[in-house]
Amino acid sequence: MALPKVTYFDFPGSRGEEVRLALTLAGVEFEDNRIDRATFGTMRSSLPFPSVPTFEIDGHGTFAQTNAILRLIGRQHQLYPDDPYAAARHDSLMEAAEEFRNKISPTMRIADPAEKKAARQQLAQDYIPLWGAGIERLIGQGPFVGGTEPGVADLKLFMIDKWVSGGGIEDIPTDAFDAFPQFKGVAKAVAAHPAIVAWYAKAA
């Protein structure tokens, strides 16, 4: 039986990395199909939606849309709540992570450097504090969203924090989330998880 296959760009970030990390947490061996932009261009029309990541499972087809993939993995490997109310809270956080990306993405298409800087500074001043406060209210006691064990929602938050705190978005301060200790605590707990540490050690 073929290994499940994750197809995404060859870099350790964003949505594809979330899927890789979910399978890593689950202890599932998978084919890590890393592609470049040219390859994506040739295969785009054959994808379920014209985007990656995709998740291919022998006998079940190819799945798309990151949060749907993460919920599938989460349900199969105890990384997503069975309780519908807890699941809704996790879903809120996962969708909020996508909302954050959707707020940043338009600024990447701004050609004028001064205009781009102004747009991002406005987000840092107005949007990010409100977004971070909303995340903070939904986390609970920690160290993870669901308590003592990590789940797929934690991985979404980890990747957003990694993007910002690592300086991945020019003109968004790297300390933009420092006012939210629960959120930062989740990111730190994910980074320190043995399976995640081993994943990044292998990639180094």
Summary of the structure (lengths in Angstrom):
residues: 204
radius of gyration: 17.1
end to end distance: 29.3
largest distance: 53.2
contacts: 610
relative contact order: 0.13
helix: 60%
strand: 10%
